Amino acid sequence: PCVCHNARFSIRKSETLVEKANIPPRYRFQFLSTIDLGETSSDPDLSFIVAHDWANELVHEFQNPSFLRKGFYLWGGTGSGKTLLACVILNELIFRYGIQCKYAKVNKDFLSAIRDTYQPDSETHGQERFIERELANVDVLVIDDFGIQKESEFSNRKLYDLIDSRYEQDKLTLLTSNHSLVEWKERGQGRIFSRLNEMTKEIQLKCPDYRMKFSTEKMI
């Protein structure tokens, strides 16, 4: 075989994992080293640097048996870089270790997807358990836009079941939100807050419109 066969096979395997992970195209193949921390700026954003350092430690110590792995609850304003950082972690874990990861928007890829399975004319009719098991069992899960869903008994129950299942299996879960974690204390009898408080480290991003900065860099 060609001397580059193993390298090409490894790259293709990683690309397949990225596709299965459902990472949005704009964030695919973005890594810790490609994130601009504003080091050349006179006023770099400290909250993003703290979050980046935490992500860096998680990635590099991921397979260290003595490292206490914990997910994060990353929250801040629109465009603060939450989704970018979460997807960067997925890319790093896939390409470094071949970890099975999944990205899911809380409404589109979970709650609405489950509701669609109840419709007889839906392509996913009857597949509710498959969707739930897939997100519950994947090694690393990003739940994006957590908190934008409408408050209801259905959404609270489904979210708690998913988070509780991952808690029981000790699976790494990364959440992004526009709302602080404490706001969940009064929802769903506080059960979601209790689980997330144990499973994740809360990090607030205060940086302004990192999404605009990221979009500009992609154009250059």
N, C-alpha and C positions, 0 to 999 in steps of 0.2 A: 504493500500500500504506500501511497504518497506520504512523505514525512510530515506533511501538514494535515493528514487525515484526522488525527486525534484532536488537533486544535479546531478544525472546522466542525467536527462532531460536537465538541464542547460548546462552541459558539451557537450552533443550531439548537442544541438542547436548551441553552439559556434563552434564546429568542422564543422558543416554544413556550417556556415557562412565563415569559413576559406577556405573550399573547393570551395565555390562559388566565393570567393574573388580572386581566381587564384594566390594566393601567392606561389612562387616557393618552392618546398619541403625543400630545404636547409635552408630557412628562416622561415618556419612555426614554431610556438611555441617558437620564440625568443622574449624576452621582455627587457625592459629597464634595469632590474636588472641583466640580463645575459650578458650584454655587458661589455667587459673589457675596462675600460677607461685608463688603464696603470698607475693606482694609485700607484702600487709598483715599477714603473719605475722611474729612476732619471730624465727622460726627457719625461713626458707625453705630448701627442699632444694636444695643447690648442684649435685648431680649431674644433677637434672632440668633446672635452668637451663642447665647446660653443654650438655646434649643438645638443648634447645630452641634455643639460640643456633646450634648446628651445623646444625640443621634449617632455621632461618631463613636462614642463609647459603646453604645448598644451594638453597633455593627461589628466593631473590632473584637468585642468580648462575647459575641453571640454564642460561640461554641465552647466557651470556657466554662467547665462544670461548676466552678466556684463563684461564677458571676451571677448575681441575683437579677434575672431578667424581669423587667416590668414594662408594661405598655405605657403609652402617654395619652393624656387628654389635652390636646393642643387647641387653644381657643384664642380668638382675636377678631379684629375687624375684617371686612371683605378685602381680599387682595393682599393680606399680610404674609402670605407664603406658606400657609398651613398645608394645603394640598401638595404643593411642591415638595416640602420637606418629608411628608408622609410617603410620597411616591419614590423619593430618592432612597429612603430606607428599604423599600421593596426592591428596587433595582439593585442596590448593594447586596442584599441578602440572596437574591437570585443568582447574580453573577459570581459572587464570592463562594457561596456554599450550595447552590442548587436547591434552595429552600422553596417549597410550594407556598405561594402567597396569593392574596386576593384583594382587589380594590372594589369597594361597593359604595355607591351613594345610598344613603339611608332610605330615601323614597324610591328612586328609580330602580335600583338593583335589589332592594329587599322588600319593603312594605308594598309598593305598587306591584312588584313582581309576584308577590304572594297573592294579592287580590286578583291578579289576572288568571291565576290557576283555578279560580272559582268560576270563570266564564266558560261555558260549553264550547264556544267558538274560538277560544284562545289556543295558540300553538302549545302553550304550557299547561293546558287543562289537566288537573290531577297531579301536578308535579310539585305541590307545596312541600312535601316532605323532602324531596330531592334538593330544592333550593335551601331549605333550612339546614339540612345535613351538610351541604357543601360549605356554607358559611360557618357553620359551627365547628367543623372538623379541620379546615385548612390550617396549616401551621402558623401563618401570620396573616391577620386580617386588618385592613384599613376600612373604617366606617367613616365616610366623608359627609359633611353637612349635618352632623348629628344635632338634633334639636329643631330643625326646620319643619319636621313632620307635625301634622295637626295632633293636638292632644286628644286621645281617645283611649278607651279600654283596650281596643284591638291593638293599637300601635304600642301602648305600654306593655301589654302582655307579650307580644311577639319580640319586642326589643329585650325585655327582661329574660325571656326564655333563651334567646341567642347569647346574651352576655353571660347568663348563668351557666349555660352549657360550656362556654369557653373558659369560664372560671373553674369549673369542676375538672376540666381536662388540662388546666394550666397552659392554655394557648395564649400566645402574645397577641394583644389587641391594641390597635392604634386608632384613636378617634380624633376628628377635627370638628370644631364647632364655632359658632359666633357667640355662644353663651357660656358663662362660667359654669363649672361643675356644681357649685352650690345651688344653682337654680333648679337642679333635679331633685333637691331634697324634699320638695313639696309635691313632686309628681309620682304617680304610681305607688303611693304609700312609702315613698323613699327607698324602695327596694333597688331600683336601678342605681341611685346615688350610692347606696351602701356597697354594691358590687364594684362599681367603677372606682370608688374611693380606695378599695383594696387592690384592684388590678392595675391601676394606672397612676402615673405621676402627672399632676396638673401643671401645665406650662402656658403662660399667657404671652402672646406675641403682640407687641405694641407698635411694631414698625408700620409706616404708612405705605400702602399700595405697592408691595413687593411684586405683585402680579404685573403691574404696568412696567416696572423695571425689567422683569423677566421677559416680557413680550418684546420690549425694545432690544434687548440683548440678542434674542432669537432672530431678529430682523437684520442685525449687523453682520 
